[in-house]
Amino acid sequence: MKGLILKFTSRATAISPFLAMAYGEKATVLEQQGKDVIRLNLGEPDFGAPATVLAAMKESLSSPDFPYTSALGMPELREAIACFYEDKHGVAVSPSRVVVTAGASGALLLASAALVEPGDNVILGDPSYPCNRRFLNAFGAEVTLVPTRSEDNFQLTVTSVADNWKHNTKGVLIATPANPTGTVIDAEELTKIGEYCKSKGGFLIVDEIYLDLSLSADLDVRNDTFASQSTLGTDTKLQTVLANAQLEETVVVINSFSKYFGMTGWRLGWCVVPEAMTTIVEKLAQNLFICPSTLSQKAALACFTPEALAQCEQNRNTLIERATLVFDALQNMGLSLDAKPDGAFYAYINIKHTGISAIEFCDALLSQYYVALTPGNDFGEHNADQYVRLSFATSIERLNEGLSRLAKFVESLG
């Protein structure tokens, strides 16, 4: 009917813009004006999918038959993911607990639908990836953002969880390595938090999408095979929470093909859930998604070949080189990292001494020097105006140019 005004839901109108994407749109406008913009705002690895995955995708296109798979994913892919945990991390995971999803976002959507009711409370650290809390909010949960300290690697502690646990708290969500900081939670502290949640009848969701992107350069990695030796190529600091069998009944792990395997636009991820939760998640997936992309699943089977894993490790080593470049450059221009990243490809930079806010900093840097960063306001509330996030998931050449412009901008601020 002409003139009808739609009434939108409170969950839709209350949601904040995703600033990392918003600054990407601003960058696009400048590029359309002929400006050379250095995009350091998004966490999107530039190396793309392994060559064997691309070859597998092309080969599968020779057959036009891409039927629905099981809502839980192709059995052979679930098996391959389970084997990956054992071969690379030395952890036995039953394929029956593995659920293939439409990206890590799909995994968190299913976990939120299965675990939270309207009015439930969930604890997250501040700063943290903004979309994680949006999924919980969408299913009626209230989120408590608990300020974290650089001394704790910007991660929650069992004390901070206990101090903020309410009568309606149902669980905790932690990312390790984290976005935007790249920092890892201490393994013992994570276990204590998991045990505390379990004692309260609550859940622990652990986002591990950056687990295999360690920035440690001293790993013993022989890329021809992972199967010959468990925990091969694994940083002792970056351990999956699935290694703790005592938490098996209450922990949900989120992961993705987007980061380590460089397959962002393929929209494929997975979660590992307690055995009793599999049938619940299956019913939800049947109704909400039907199934993940069949084409992406078929190609993803090639991720676990020796050739693909070798390429992924080479990409990780490239990220280590970039991290060294970025950290040294930031130090030289007087910008500090309050906690050094352990993994991923982010630098969470303290800009307090510049005297301007994070949004003012990012706006001026983009409009005057054509470098896109993300303001800390995207990731929380506590001291958010004092930080900006830089993503070094781009080439050395573009990083060098971006860092050079950033240094000039910081110098101009006096």
C-alpha positions in Angstrom: 0.0 0.0 0.0 1.4 3.4 -1.0 2.5 5.5 1.9 2.8 2.6 4.3 5.5 3.1 6.8 7.3 0.0 8.0 8.0 -0.4 11.7 11.4 -2.0 12.2 12.4 -4.1 15.2 14.3 -2.7 18.1 17.1 -5.2 17.4 17.5 -3.8 13.9 17.3 -0.1 14.9 19.6 -0.4 17.9 22.5 -2.2 16.2 25.6 0.0 15.7 27.3 0.2 12.3 30.3 -2.1 11.8 33.0 0.6 11.6 35.6 -1.6 9.9 33.2 -1.9 7.0 32.1 1.7 7.1 35.7 2.9 6.7 36.0 0.5 3.8 33.1 2.3 2.2 34.7 5.6 2.8 37.9 4.3 1.2 35.9 3.2 -1.9 34.5 6.7 -2.3 38.0 8.1 -2.3 39.2 5.5 -4.7 36.4 6.4 -7.1 37.7 10.0 -6.9 41.1 8.7 -8.1 42.9 8.6 -4.7 45.3 5.8 -3.9 44.0 4.4 -0.6 45.9 2.0 1.6 43.3 -0.3 3.2 44.5 -1.5 6.6 41.1 -1.6 8.1 39.8 -5.1 7.3 40.9 -8.5 8.6 41.0 -10.1 5.2 44.1 -12.0 4.3 45.4 -11.1 0.8 46.9 -14.5 0.0 43.6 -16.2 -0.9 42.8 -19.9 -1.0 45.5 -22.5 -1.5 46.2 -23.5 -5.1 45.0 -27.1 -4.5 41.7 -25.7 -3.3 41.3 -23.6 -6.4 42.1 -26.6 -8.5 39.5 -28.7 -6.7 36.9 -26.1 -7.1 37.6 -25.9 -10.9 37.5 -29.6 -11.2 34.2 -29.9 -9.4 32.7 -27.4 -11.9 33.0 -30.0 -14.6 29.9 -31.6 -13.0 26.8 -29.4 -12.7 25.4 -31.5 -9.8 25.6 -29.6 -6.5 22.8 -31.0 -4.4 22.1 -30.1 -0.8 24.4 -31.8 1.7 23.5 -32.8 5.2 22.7 -29.8 7.3 25.7 -30.7 9.4 28.0 -30.7 6.4 29.5 -33.4 4.1 30.6 -36.4 6.3 34.0 -36.5 4.6 34.6 -32.9 5.4 33.6 -33.3 9.0 36.0 -36.3 9.2 38.8 -34.2 7.6 38.3 -31.4 10.2 38.4 -33.9 13.0 41.6 -35.4 11.6 43.1 -31.9 11.4 42.7 -31.4 15.1 44.5 -34.7 15.8 47.2 -34.2 13.3 48.0 -30.6 14.0 47.0 -30.2 17.6 47.2 -33.7 19.0 43.5 -33.6 20.1 41.1 -36.4 19.4 37.7 -34.9 18.2 34.8 -37.2 17.1 33.5 -36.2 13.6 30.0 -36.4 15.1 30.8 -33.3 17.1 31.9 -31.3 14.0 29.3 -29.1 12.3 30.2 -27.4 9.0 28.6 -24.0 8.8 28.2 -21.0 6.5 31.3 -19.3 7.9 32.2 -18.7 11.5 29.2 -16.3 11.6 26.9 -19.2 10.8 28.5 -21.2 13.6 28.0 -18.4 16.1 24.4 -17.9 14.9 23.6 -21.6 15.5 25.3 -21.6 18.9 23.4 -18.4 19.9 20.1 -19.9 18.8 20.8 -23.1 20.7 22.1 -21.7 24.0 20.5 -18.3 24.8 16.9 -17.2 25.6 15.6 -13.7 25.7 16.8 -12.1 28.9 19.8 -14.3 29.4 23.1 -12.6 30.1 26.4 -13.5 28.4 29.9 -12.1 29.4 32.4 -10.9 26.8 35.7 -9.0 27.2 36.1 -5.4 26.1 37.6 -4.9 23.6 36.2 -7.8 21.4 35.0 -8.4 17.9 31.7 -6.5 17.7 29.6 -9.0 15.6 30.0 -11.7 18.2 27.8 -9.7 20.6 25.3 -8.8 17.9 24.5 -12.5 17.3 23.7 -12.9 21.0 21.7 -9.7 21.0 19.6 -10.9 18.0 18.4 -13.9 20.1 17.4 -11.7 23.0 20.5 -12.0 25.2 22.0 -9.0 27.0 25.7 -8.8 26.8 28.0 -7.6 29.6 31.2 -6.1 28.2 33.8 -6.6 30.9 36.8 -4.2 30.7 40.1 -6.0 30.3 43.6 -5.0 31.1 46.7 -5.0 28.9 48.5 -6.8 31.8 46.1 -9.7 31.1 46.6 -9.5 27.4 43.3 -7.8 27.0 41.6 -11.1 28.0 39.1 -12.0 30.6 40.2 -13.7 33.9 38.3 -16.1 36.0 38.1 -13.4 38.7 36.6 -10.9 36.2 34.1 -13.5 35.1 33.1 -14.4 38.6 32.8 -10.7 39.6 30.4 -10.1 36.7 28.4 -13.3 36.8 24.7 -12.4 37.4 21.7 -14.5 38.3 20.7 -14.6 34.7 24.2 -15.2 33.2 24.3 -18.3 31.0 27.8 -18.2 29.7 31.0 -16.6 28.4 32.3 -15.9 24.9 36.1 -15.6 24.5 38.2 -15.2 21.3 41.8 -16.4 21.4 43.8 -15.1 19.6 41.5 -12.1 19.8 40.3 -9.5 17.4 41.3 -6.6 17.6 44.3 -7.3 19.8 45.8 -10.5 18.4 46.4 -11.6 22.0 46.0 -15.1 23.5 44.4 -15.9 26.8 46.6 -17.9 29.2 45.7 -21.6 28.8 45.3 -22.2 32.6 43.1 -19.1 32.9 40.9 -20.3 30.1 40.5 -23.7 31.8 39.6 -22.0 35.1 36.9 -19.9 33.3 35.6 -23.1 31.6 35.4 -24.9 34.9 33.7 -21.9 36.5 31.1 -21.8 33.8 30.5 -25.5 34.2 30.1 -25.2 37.9 27.3 -22.6 37.3 25.6 -24.7 34.7 26.7 -22.3 32.0 28.5 -22.6 28.6 31.8 -21.4 27.3 32.1 -20.4 23.6 35.6 -20.1 22.3 36.3 -18.3 19.0 39.4 -19.9 17.6 39.4 -18.6 14.0 43.0 -17.3 14.4 44.3 -20.3 16.3 46.6 -21.5 13.5 47.9 -18.1 12.7 50.6 -17.9 15.4 53.1 -15.1 15.1 55.8 -17.2 16.7 58.7 -17.8 14.3 60.3 -20.7 16.1 57.8 -23.5 15.3 59.1 -26.9 14.2 57.1 -27.2 11.0 57.7 -29.7 8.3 55.0 -29.0 5.8 55.1 -32.2 3.8 52.8 -33.8 6.4 51.1 -33.2 9.6 50.0 -36.8 10.1 53.4 -38.1 11.0 53.6 -36.3 14.4 50.9 -34.8 16.5 51.1 -31.2 17.6 53.5 -30.6 14.7 53.7 -26.9 13.9 51.7 -25.8 16.9 52.7 -22.9 19.1 52.5 -24.0 22.8 50.8 -20.7 23.6 48.1 -21.3 21.0 46.3 -24.4 22.1 42.8 -25.3 21.4 40.5 -25.5 24.4 39.3 -28.9 23.0 42.5 -30.3 24.6 40.7 -30.1 27.9 38.5 -33.2 28.0 36.9 -32.1 31.3 35.1 -29.2 29.4 33.9 -31.4 26.6 30.2 -31.2 27.7 30.0 -27.4 28.1 32.4 -25.9 25.5 31.6 -24.8 21.9 34.5 -24.0 19.6 34.0 -21.7 16.6 36.4 -21.8 13.7 36.6 -20.9 10.0 38.2 -21.5 6.6 38.5 -17.7 6.2 41.7 -16.8 8.0 44.3 -19.6 8.1 43.1 -21.0 4.8 42.5 -17.6 3.2 38.9 -18.3 2.1 37.0 -15.3 3.3 34.4 -15.0 0.5 33.8 -18.8 0.4 31.7 -18.4 3.5 32.6 -21.7 5.1 33.4 -22.5 8.8 32.7 -25.0 11.5 32.0 -25.5 15.1 32.8 -28.3 17.5 29.9 -28.9 19.9 29.2 -31.2 22.8 27.8 -34.5 21.6 24.4 -33.9 23.1 24.2 -30.6 21.2 24.7 -32.0 17.7 21.0 -33.0 17.1 19.9 -29.6 18.4 22.2 -27.7 16.1 21.2 -30.0 13.2 17.5 -29.1 13.5 18.4 -25.4 13.7 20.7 -25.6 10.7 18.0 -27.5 8.6 15.6 -24.7 9.2 17.9 -21.7 9.1 20.4 -22.7 6.4 19.4 -26.0 4.9 23.1 -26.7 4.4 26.5 -24.9 3.8 27.5 -24.3 0.2 28.1 -27.6 -1.5 30.7 -26.1 -3.9 32.7 -24.6 -1.1 32.6 -27.8 0.9 33.8 -29.9 -2.0 36.7 -27.6 -2.6 37.6 -27.3 1.1 38.4 -31.0 1.3 41.6 -30.0 -0.5 42.6 -27.7 2.4 43.9 -30.7 4.3 46.3 -32.0 1.6 50.1 -31.6 2.3 50.4 -29.1 -0.5 47.7 -26.8 0.9 49.0 -27.0 4.4 52.5 -26.2 3.2 51.1 -23.1 1.4 49.2 -22.0 4.5 52.3 -22.3 6.6 54.3 -20.2 4.1 51.5 -17.6 4.3 51.8 -17.6 8.1 55.5 -17.0 7.8 54.8 -14.1 5.6 52.5 -12.6 8.2 55.3 -12.9 10.8 57.6 -10.8 8.5 54.8 -8.2 8.1 54.2 -8.2 11.9 57.9 -7.5 12.5 57.8 -4.6 10.0 54.7 -3.1 11.6 55.7 -3.4 15.2 59.1 -1.9 14.5 57.6 1.0 12.5 55.0 1.8 15.2 57.8 1.9 17.8 59.8 4.2 15.6 56.9 6.7 15.2 56.2 6.7 18.9 53.0 4.6 18.8 52.7 1.8 21.4 51.2 -1.6 21.6 50.1 -2.1 25.2 50.1 -5.9 24.6 52.1 -7.6 21.9 50.0 -9.8 19.6 50.5 -13.6 19.7 48.5 -14.4 16.6 46.2 -13.1 13.8 47.3 -10.0 11.8 46.3 -7.0 13.9 48.0 -4.2 15.9 45.8 -2.5 18.5 47.5 0.8 18.8 47.4 3.2 21.7 46.9 6.8 20.4 46.1 8.5 23.6 49.1 10.7 23.6 48.1 12.3 20.2 45.3 14.2 22.0 42.6 13.3 19.6 39.9 10.6 19.6 40.1 7.3 17.7 37.4 8.4 15.2 39.1 11.8 14.7 42.4 10.0 14.2 41.0 7.6 11.6 38.9 10.3 9.8 41.9 12.6 9.5 44.3 9.8 8.4 41.9 8.7 5.7 40.9 12.1 4.4 44.4 13.6 4.4 46.8 10.7 3.9 44.4 8.1 2.3 45.1 5.3 4.8 42.2 3.4 6.3 42.3 2.1 9.9 39.5 1.1 12.2 38.7 3.1 15.4 38.6 1.3 18.7 35.0 2.3 19.1 34.1 -0.7 16.9 35.3 -3.1 19.6 33.9 -1.9 22.9 33.4 0.9 25.3 36.2 0.9 27.8 39.0 3.3 26.6 37.8 2.6 23.1 38.6 6.2 22.0 42.2 5.7 22.9 42.9 2.9 20.4 42.9 2.2 16.6 43.3 -1.2 14.9 45.7 -1.7 12.0 45.4 -4.9 9.9 48.6 -6.1 8.3 46.8 -8.6 6.0 48.2 -7.0 2.9 51.4 -6.9 0.9 54.7 -5.6 2.2 54.8 -3.0 -0.5 51.4 -1.6 0.5 52.2 -1.9 4.2 55.5 0.1 3.7 53.6 2.9 1.9 50.8 2.9 4.5 53.2 3.0 7.4 55.2 5.8 5.8 52.0 7.9 5.4 51.0 7.0 9.0 54.3 8.2 10.3 53.9 11.5 8.5 50.4 11.9 9.9 51.6 11.2 13.5 54.5 13.7 13.0 52.0 16.3 11.8 50.1 15.9 15.1 53.2 17.0 17.0 
